[in-house]
Amino acid sequence: MPKEVVDHDDVDTPVARLEIKDSVQRRLFMLSGNECAWPDCTQVLAPKEGGWFGQIAHIRAAEKGGPRFDATMTNNQRRDFSNLLLLCAKHHRLIDDNETAHRHPCEALEEIKRGHESRFERALDELGRAEEQYVDRTAAVTAVHCSTLDAVYSDSFLDAEDVQTEVVRFNRIADHLAQVTTPARQLLCLVVESESRMGLAEAARRDRFGSEQKVLDLVAELHRLNLACFDPTPPDELDYGQPFGRIESMDTFPSNPVFEGLPFWDDLRRLGPGIFKKLIVDLDFSVLDKPPATDEEGR
């Protein structure tokens, strides 16, 4: 028998603790400012020295019997961004402990969440307004389009019509990249050249970016255009030991409207490491029209 589909948006569905979506975890971290949300708490969630001190707390409990449980909510509502707080371990324990939870009603926790996150929402809004100053400059930046893609499909099984379909797709991506400021494109190029993921601390050590907050600001710009995102996964869950989270290219993300969920950058790696600077930073997609030199031409 086929597995029954459970509707977690139905209030009558049995209560179950659902895994918090990666997109929600990223948003919580981006709006945390790398600080515990509790008023006057100075705990940094991901210090430069490494480690992860953040914990995701439910305002209304995810399970029956938990603090502030609300039976009128659905399972999806319980794991929604609006029902979650990013705290240090001390304050997470404070609001959930049997002896102290009653002192922290939902309304008070929601006010703490609004007060803390609104500061960083304003900062992101200011970043967005600052980017508007670059509108004329970025509008003047025009990507050089490709026309044949001979470097990519010269020996493929695609017919001429299929190749032209790909030409349209590649040029659409080129025009999308042209909307991004140069520093953000430089960061994206760096990430793509590092197998499409890079530790935040490593990116911040590069001279052109300066600080972790500057890098996060650039990632926020890229994220708004579905080009890259920040994953604050604790270092003990990473497979390459990077402290303080990692930056990832979003070309393989399902339903990505820019790349259509396809491994765009991976498909171009065989053209050599220098290709990404030409495409991402220089916006010259015409280099994809030049077939690779043969052995005889190279002599």
N, C-alpha and C positions, 0 to 999 in steps of 0.2 A: 504493500500500500504506500502511496506517496506520503511524504512527511507533511503533517498538518502545518499550515501557515498560521502563525500566531500574530494577531493584530495588537501591537503594543500601544496603539493610539486609542484603544477601546478601554474605557474605565472598568468594564466588567471582566477584562482579561486578568487572570490570577497575577498577584503581585510578584515581580521578579526583579532582581538587581541586574540592570543591563550595563554592559561595558560602555564607558564614556567615549564618544567618537573622537578621533584624532583631531578633527577640525575644531571641536569644542575645546580640547586641551590646548591647542595652539592659541585660540582666541583668549582663553583664560590667562595664559602666560603673557601674551602680547599686551594685555590690559592690566597686568599686575605690576609692571615696571620693575620686575624682578624683586618685589617686596611682598611680605606677608600683608594681607589686606586688613589685619586687625589694627585699629587706631593706635598710633604711637609705637607700634612694634618695629624694631630695627633689623629684624632677621632678614638677611638676603637669602633668596631661595636657591640661587645657583651662583655661589662665589667663584671668583677667578681661580682660586686654589683647587677647585673641583668639588664634587659632591652635589647632592640635590636635597634640599630641605623643605620642599613644597609638598603639600598634601591637598587633595581636592576634597572639600567638605560639602555635604548636602545640607541645604537650608531646611528642606523637608525630607525626611529620611527616605532612603531607597527601598527599605524593607519594613514590614510590619513590626511594631515594637520598638522601632528606632526613634530617636528624638525628633519631635515635631512631625511625625508621620501624618500624611493627609490622604485619607482613603478616597477622596474625590479626584485625585490626580491619576493620570495614566502612567504607565512605566516610562514612556518616552518623555513625558513632562518632568518626571523625577530626575532624568539625566540631562535635561536641557540646560543650556548655558545660564538661563535666568535663575536656576535653582542651585547653582554651584558657586562656591567660594574657594579661592586659592589661599591657603593659610600655612603657617609653619606648624610643626607637630604639636607644640605647646598649646596653641590656640585652637587647633582642631580638637584636641582632647578636652579642652575647656568647654566647648560648646556641645560636645557629645557625651560627656561623662554623666552618669546617672545622678550624681550629687549636684551638678552645676548646670545641666542642660536647661532646667526650668527657668533659669535666670536670663536665658537668651532666646526670646521668642522670634518667630519668623520675621516679624516686622522690623525688629532691631537689626537682625542679620542682613535683611534686604537693604536697610539704610547704610550699613557698613559697606556692603558691596557697591551700592551706587556712589557713595562718597569716595571710595578708593579708586574704582575704575574710571569714574568721570574725569579724574585728573589726567589720566593717560589717553582717554578718548579725546580730550581737548588737545593734547599734544599731537595726536595723530591727525586731528582736524587741521591744526596749525601747519603740520607737515604738508597736508594736502593743499592748503592755501599757498604755502611757499612754492609748491610744485607748479601752481598756476602761473607763477612768475616766469616759468620756463616754457610756457605754452608756445610763445612766438618762436623761441629758439628751437624747440623740438619739432614744431610745425615746419620749420625751415629745413630740418634734417629729412632728407628723402632717401629711402632705401633704394639701392640699385638692384633692379629685378633680374631674375634669371629668365631664360627663354627656351633652352633646350635640355638642360640637366644632363648633358653628356657625361660629366664626371661621375654622376650618380647612377645613370641607367643605360650607359652605352652598350653594355653587354648583357642587359636583362631581357626578360621575356615580354616586357610590356610593349604594346603596340603604340603607334603615334598618338592615338586618341587618349590612351591611358597616361602617357607621358605628359600630355598637355593638361590633363586633370591634375597631375602632380605639380606641374609648373604653377598653376593657379594656387594650389595649397601652399607651396613654398613661398610665393610672393605675398600671400595673405599673412603668413608668419613674419616675413620681413617687414611689412607695413606695421604690424603689431609691435614689433621690437622698436620701431622708430618712434613710438609714443613714450618710450622710457628714457629718462635722463641718462647721460653718459656714465656717471658714477655707478648707477644701478646696473647698466649693461656690463660695465667692467666687473662688477661683483658676480653677475650671472655667468659671465665668461669664465671667471676663476672657478666657480662651482662646477660648471659643465666640464671643464678640463680636469677636474678632480673626480671623475667618474660620477658626476651629477650629485654629489653630496660632500659637504665639508663642515668640519666643526666650527662653531661660531668663534671660539677663542683663536683658532688658527687664522680665520679670515680677518679678525681684528688686528692680528699682528702684522698684517701687510701694511706697508707705509701709506698706501693711498687711501686707506679707510680709517685708520687712526684709533677708533675706540669701538667697543662692543655695541654701545648705544647707536653710534653712527651706522654700523652694519645692520642693526635691527631696523633702523629707519629705512635703509635701502631695501631690506627684505620686505618691509611693509609696502613699499612702492611696487616691488615686483609681485607681491602676493595679490594686490588689488587688480593686477593685470594677468593673473593666473600663470605667472612665469616661474616663481619659486616661492618657497614657504619655509617657516622655521618650525622645527620639531624639538620641543624641550624635554624629550625623553631622558630620564635619569641615566647617567653614564654607565651604570652597571647593566643597563639593558642594551647598550650600543655594542655593535660588533667590531668597533675599531677604537674604543677607549677614548673618545673625544669628550672632554668636560664641557659642561654648559650648553648642551644641545648641539643641533646640527642644522645646516641649511640644505634644502633639497630642491632640485629642479622638479617642476611639476609636469613635465612632458608626458609621463606615463600615468598620470592620475586619471582614473575613469571619468568620463563625461567632461573632460577638460575642453572647453570650447575653442581654445587656441590650437592645441595639438591633437585633438580628437582621441586622446588616450593612447597615442602611438609613441613608441620610443624614438622620437625625432632625432635627438642628439646622438643616441647610440648608433642609429643607422648611418650617421655621417663620420663616425670615428675612424673608419677604414681609410678616409681621405687624408688622414694625418693630423697631428696635434695643432698645427698652425691654422687649420681651417676655422676654428671657433672664433678667434680674434677677428678674422676677416668678416665672418657672418654676424656675430653678436655685437662687436664694438664698432667695426667699420661699416656695417650694414651693406656689405658688397656681396650680394647673392649671385652676381654674374660669374664669380669664380667657380660656381657649380656647373657652368656651361663648358668648361675647359677639361677635356678628357685627360687622364693622367698620361704622362709621357711614357712611351714604350722604351724597352731596353736600348733599341737602336738609336732613338732620339736622345737618350741620356748619354750616349757615348760622345 
